Amino acid sequence: MIQITPTLALDENEIQITYVRSSGPGGQNVNKVATAAKLRFDVARSPSLPSEVRERLLVLAGKHITQDGWLVIDARRYRTQELNRQDAIDRLVKWIRRAARPPKSRRPTRVPRASRRRRLEGKRRRSKLKRLRKPPRPEN
């Protein structure tokens, strides 16, 4: 079990990790050893995620979500499989934690009276300045 929050845990059988050749650091070793970890997690059909967390995660992950609803994380930051595997899992946990936090509701605010008064006063001043630039009107 991967503990996400005190109330949310993910079964390790729900994630698939494969290893591929990495283009990152490693010298000649990079051509021989598959150290990059590719983590796949089926967000759309995961029994561990509540529906609201699932929906927020699908939006948060954006381009990392496939058409089928799989989240794909490519970890190739480190030279070893173990560190890249842990990095991929940590990134998955971080995303799910962000999705588990409900968004703050917006409280409507009003423009303060003093700000409104200052803005209108500035407009009046500018209007008067432009009016004074015009030539005087001829009297009839």
Buried (B, 14 or more C-beta within 10 A) or exposed (E): EBEBEEEBEBEEEBBEBEBEEBEEEBEEEBEEBBBBBBBBBBBBEBEBBEEEBBEBBBEBBEEBBEEEBBBBBBBBBBBEBEBBBBBBBEBBBEBBEEBBEEEEEEEEEEEEEEEEEEEEEEEEEEEEEEEEEEEEEEEE
